[in-house]
Amino acid sequence: DLREEAVVVAELFRERGWRRVLAVSSPVHTRRAAASLEREGLEVVSVPAVETRYDLEVLDRPGERRAAFGAIAHEHAGLLVYRRRGWI
């Protein structure tokens, strides 16, 4: 779970005296990942990885559009849930 990972990473960083973290994730996921880490008090540099399931710049195939829509809808729902729970 992203929330649990953010808490664990923040604890590890505090123990070591680190403040800045690179959040590397899929392009549609970086916003929630970065917000979760920031909520835990870390300075976040967001680095979107290359998406291998579809090309967000083109989306010229129906299967790619469905996959992208599902991923984007999942992240938007996740953002809403995380906000309601105070996790971001």
N, CA and C atoms as a LAMMPS dump frame, in Angstrom:
ITEM: TIMESTEP
0
ITEM: NUMBER OF ATOMS
264
ITEM: BOX BOUNDS ff ff ff
-5.0000000000000000e+02 5.0000000000000000e+02
-5.0000000000000000e+02 5.0000000000000000e+02
-5.0000000000000000e+02 5.0000000000000000e+02
ITEM: ATOMS id mol type element x y z
1 1 1 N 0.837 -1.177 0
2 1 2 C 0 0 0
3 1 3 C 0.887 1.248 0
4 2 1 N 0.549 2.182 -0.84
5 2 2 C 1.341 3.408 -0.992
6 2 3 C 1.46 4.176 0.32
7 3 1 N 0.39 4.293 1.043
8 3 2 C 0.401 5.024 2.319
9 3 3 C 1.401 4.403 3.288
10 4 1 N 1.342 3.076 3.441
11 4 2 C 2.255 2.385 4.349
12 4 3 C 3.705 2.55 3.901
13 5 1 N 3.939 2.487 2.594
14 5 2 C 5.292 2.667 2.072
15 5 3 C 5.816 4.064 2.383
16 6 1 N 4.963 5.073 2.238
17 6 2 C 5.377 6.446 2.518
18 6 3 C 5.757 6.611 3.987
19 7 1 N 4.986 6.005 4.881
20 7 2 C 5.271 6.087 6.311
21 7 3 C 6.605 5.415 6.622
22 8 1 N 6.827 4.224 6.066
23 8 2 C 8.063 3.477 6.321
24 8 3 C 9.276 4.214 5.754
25 9 1 N 9.148 4.73 4.549
26 9 2 C 10.254 5.464 3.93
27 9 3 C 10.578 6.709 4.76
28 10 1 N 9.553 7.423 5.19
29 10 2 C 9.782 8.636 5.995
30 10 3 C 10.487 8.297 7.306
31 11 1 N 10.096 7.201 7.951
32 11 2 C 10.765 6.789 9.193
33 11 3 C 12.242 6.49 8.933
34 12 1 N 12.512 5.767 7.869
35 12 2 C 13.889 5.43 7.505
36 12 3 C 14.703 6.689 7.234
37 13 1 N 14.116 7.62 6.503
38 13 2 C 14.818 8.858 6.188
39 13 3 C 15.093 9.673 7.448
40 14 1 N 14.121 9.756 8.355
41 14 2 C 14.323 10.502 9.605
42 14 3 C 15.453 9.873 10.426
43 15 1 N 15.484 8.544 10.498
44 15 2 C 16.541 7.85 11.238
45 15 3 C 17.925 8.201 10.701
46 16 1 N 18.019 8.377 9.393
47 16 2 C 19.309 8.637 8.764
48 16 3 C 19.597 10.13 8.572
49 17 1 N 18.652 10.964 8.914
50 17 2 C 18.842 12.397 8.772
51 17 3 C 18.692 12.89 7.336
52 18 1 N 18.05 12.108 6.509
53 18 2 C 17.822 12.505 5.118
54 18 3 C 16.501 13.251 5.013
55 19 1 N 16.429 14.188 4.08
56 19 2 C 15.209 14.983 3.918
57 19 3 C 14.611 14.903 2.524
58 20 1 N 15.429 14.64 1.527
59 20 2 C 14.962 14.669 0.136
60 20 3 C 14.939 13.264 -0.447
61 21 1 N 13.85 12.952 -1.159
62 21 2 C 13.676 11.633 -1.755
63 21 3 C 13.242 11.776 -3.218
64 22 1 N 13.711 10.869 -4.045
65 22 2 C 13.236 10.786 -5.427
66 22 3 C 12.058 9.819 -5.451
67 23 1 N 10.942 10.247 -5.977
68 23 2 C 9.773 9.384 -6.13
69 23 3 C 9.682 9.004 -7.597
70 24 1 N 10.072 7.787 -7.911
71 24 2 C 10.057 7.297 -9.289
72 24 3 C 8.877 6.352 -9.444
73 25 1 N 7.971 6.703 -10.339
74 25 2 C 6.778 5.889 -10.539
75 25 3 C 6.215 6.171 -11.926
76 26 1 N 5.144 5.472 -12.278
77 26 2 C 4.518 5.708 -13.582
78 26 3 C 4.007 7.146 -13.635
79 27 1 N 3.918 7.718 -14.812
80 27 2 C 3.518 9.129 -14.927
81 27 3 C 2.185 9.458 -14.255
82 28 1 N 1.207 8.555 -14.32
83 28 2 C -0.089 8.875 -13.713
84 28 3 C -0.076 8.676 -12.195
85 29 1 N 0.931 8.028 -11.66
86 29 2 C 0.986 7.706 -10.236
87 29 3 C 1.879 8.668 -9.438
88 30 1 N 2.715 9.431 -10.113
89 30 2 C 3.703 10.249 -9.404
90 30 3 C 3.059 11.312 -8.511
91 31 1 N 1.931 11.841 -8.898
92 31 2 C 1.293 12.904 -8.106
93 31 3 C 0.913 12.4 -6.717
94 32 1 N 0.233 11.257 -6.658
95 32 2 C -0.191 10.712 -5.362
96 32 3 C 1.005 10.204 -4.561
97 33 1 N 1.957 9.598 -5.255
98 33 2 C 3.151 9.105 -4.562
99 33 3 C 3.908 10.273 -3.92
100 34 1 N 4.115 11.332 -4.682
101 34 2 C 4.831 12.495 -4.152
102 34 3 C 4.058 13.147 -3.013
103 35 1 N 2.756 13.284 -3.165
104 35 2 C 1.942 13.907 -2.121
105 35 3 C 1.977 13.089 -0.831
106 36 1 N 1.988 11.768 -0.958
107 36 2 C 2.039 10.899 0.226
108 36 3 C 3.358 11.065 0.97
109 37 1 N 4.432 11.155 0.232
110 37 2 C 5.751 11.342 0.853
111 37 3 C 5.882 12.741 1.459
112 38 1 N 5.362 13.746 0.769
113 38 2 C 5.396 15.111 1.3
114 38 3 C 4.588 15.215 2.596
115 39 1 N 3.473 14.531 2.655
116 39 2 C 2.634 14.525 3.86
117 39 3 C 3.403 13.994 5.063
118 40 1 N 4.362 13.118 4.794
119 40 2 C 5.192 12.552 5.859
120 40 3 C 6.403 13.425 6.172
121 41 1 N 6.473 14.605 5.546
122 41 2 C 7.505 15.566 5.888
123 41 3 C 8.762 15.517 5.037
124 42 1 N 8.723 14.779 3.948
125 42 2 C 9.903 14.697 3.089
126 42 3 C 9.813 15.704 1.955
127 43 1 N 10.963 16.145 1.497
128 43 2 C 11.052 16.965 0.292
129 43 3 C 11.143 15.982 -0.87
130 44 1 N 10.246 16.105 -1.831
131 44 2 C 10.122 15.108 -2.888
132 44 3 C 10.494 15.688 -4.242
133 45 1 N 11.314 14.94 -4.963
134 45 2 C 11.581 15.211 -6.373
135 45 3 C 10.884 14.1 -7.139
136 46 1 N 9.884 14.459 -7.907
137 46 2 C 9.079 13.482 -8.628
138 46 3 C 9.717 13.174 -9.983
139 47 1 N 9.913 11.889 -10.262
140 47 2 C 10.551 11.459 -11.501
141 47 3 C 9.651 10.437 -12.183
142 48 1 N 8.898 10.842 -13.208
143 48 2 C 8.051 9.87 -13.882
144 48 3 C 8.888 8.88 -14.689
145 49 1 N 8.593 7.606 -14.501
146 49 2 C 9.273 6.553 -15.26
147 49 3 C 8.613 6.42 -16.627
148 50 1 N 9.226 5.657 -17.494
149 50 2 C 8.638 5.394 -18.804
150 50 3 C 7.465 4.435 -18.613
151 51 1 N 6.323 4.805 -19.134
152 51 2 C 5.149 3.937 -19.073
153 51 3 C 5.258 2.906 -20.187
154 52 1 N 5.17 1.647 -19.841
155 52 2 C 5.346 0.581 -20.834
156 52 3 C 4.036 -0.015 -21.322
157 53 1 N 2.939 0.253 -20.63
158 53 2 C 1.656 -0.343 -21.033
159 53 3 C 0.956 0.44 -22.133
160 54 1 N 1.24 1.728 -22.223
161 54 2 C 0.613 2.586 -23.229
162 54 3 C 1.453 3.841 -23.364
163 55 1 N 1.236 4.573 -24.457
164 55 2 C 1.959 5.825 -24.701
165 55 3 C 0.996 6.97 -24.442
166 56 1 N 1.197 7.668 -23.342
167 56 2 C 0.294 8.758 -22.976
168 56 3 C 0.297 9.898 -23.987
169 57 1 N 1.343 9.995 -24.774
170 57 2 C 1.431 11.074 -25.772
171 57 3 C 0.588 10.776 -27.014
172 58 1 N 0.298 9.5 -27.258
173 58 2 C -0.373 9.132 -28.503
174 58 3 C -1.747 8.51 -28.254
175 59 1 N -1.787 7.423 -27.521
176 59 2 C -3.024 6.677 -27.259
177 59 3 C -3.822 6.436 -28.538
178 60 1 N -3.163 5.85 -29.533
179 60 2 C -3.803 5.653 -30.83
180 60 3 C -4.489 4.295 -30.992
181 61 1 N -4.421 3.445 -29.981
182 61 2 C -5.088 2.143 -30.054
183 61 3 C -6.145 2.047 -28.955
184 62 1 N -7.299 1.419 -29.279
185 62 2 C -8.366 1.304 -28.277
186 62 3 C -7.899 0.634 -26.979
187 63 1 N -7.1 -0.409 -27.073
188 63 2 C -6.621 -1.085 -25.88
189 63 3 C -5.77 -0.182 -25.009
190 64 1 N -4.958 0.65 -25.643
191 64 2 C -4.13 1.601 -24.894
192 64 3 C -5.006 2.655 -24.219
193 65 1 N -6.011 3.117 -24.921
194 65 2 C -6.904 4.122 -24.333
195 65 3 C -7.644 3.549 -23.126
196 66 1 N -8.104 2.306 -23.224
197 66 2 C -8.782 1.674 -22.086
198 66 3 C -7.835 1.527 -20.894
199 67 1 N -6.617 1.079 -21.173
200 67 2 C -5.634 0.901 -20.094
201 67 3 C -5.31 2.237 -19.434
202 68 1 N -5.105 3.263 -20.247
203 68 2 C -4.784 4.586 -19.705
204 68 3 C -5.958 5.146 -18.913
205 69 1 N -7.165 4.985 -19.439
206 69 2 C -8.352 5.476 -18.735
207 69 3 C -8.479 4.803 -17.375
208 70 1 N -8.282 3.49 -17.343
209 70 2 C -8.372 2.764 -16.08
210 70 3 C -7.342 3.242 -15.07
211 71 1 N -6.111 3.435 -15.522
212 71 2 C -5.042 3.888 -14.627
213 71 3 C -5.315 5.298 -14.122
214 72 1 N -5.752 6.171 -15.002
215 72 2 C -6.027 7.556 -14.616
216 72 3 C -7.229 7.628 -13.671
217 73 1 N -8.276 6.861 -13.959
218 73 2 C -9.449 6.838 -13.076
219 73 3 C -9.06 6.31 -11.692
220 74 1 N -8.236 5.272 -11.659
221 74 2 C -7.778 4.705 -10.394
222 74 3 C -7.015 5.75 -9.581
223 75 1 N -6.143 6.494 -10.221
224 75 2 C -5.363 7.511 -9.513
225 75 3 C -6.228 8.66 -9.02
226 76 1 N -7.197 9.083 -9.824
227 76 2 C -8.084 10.165 -9.374
228 76 3 C -8.908 9.711 -8.174
229 77 1 N -9.403 8.481 -8.223
230 77 2 C -10.139 7.945 -7.067
231 77 3 C -9.207 7.856 -5.857
232 78 1 N -7.985 7.415 -6.083
233 78 2 C -7.01 7.326 -5.004
234 78 3 C -6.72 8.675 -4.381
235 79 1 N -6.602 9.696 -5.2
236 79 2 C -6.377 11.048 -4.682
237 79 3 C -7.538 11.504 -3.799
238 80 1 N -8.756 11.223 -4.242
239 80 2 C -9.931 11.596 -3.444
240 80 3 C -9.939 10.872 -2.1
241 81 1 N -9.685 9.582 -2.122
242 81 2 C -9.669 8.795 -0.885
243 81 3 C -8.562 9.275 0.041
244 82 1 N -7.375 9.485 -0.508
245 82 2 C -6.247 9.924 0.317
246 82 3 C -6.515 11.284 0.94
247 83 1 N -7.137 12.181 0.185
248 83 2 C -7.477 13.499 0.747
249 83 3 C -8.493 13.374 1.875
250 84 1 N -9.528 12.571 1.661
251 84 2 C -10.567 12.398 2.698
252 84 3 C -9.991 11.809 3.971
253 85 1 N -9.004 10.933 3.834
254 85 2 C -8.409 10.29 4.992
255 85 3 C -7.281 11.122 5.619
256 86 1 N -6.931 12.246 4.982
257 86 2 C -5.884 13.108 5.508
258 86 3 C -4.488 12.586 5.242
259 87 1 N -4.348 11.71 4.265
260 87 2 C -3.042 11.117 3.952
261 87 3 C -2.244 11.975 2.991
262 88 1 N -2.904 12.958 2.372
263 88 2 C -2.193 13.926 1.524
264 88 3 C -2.777 15.297 1.799
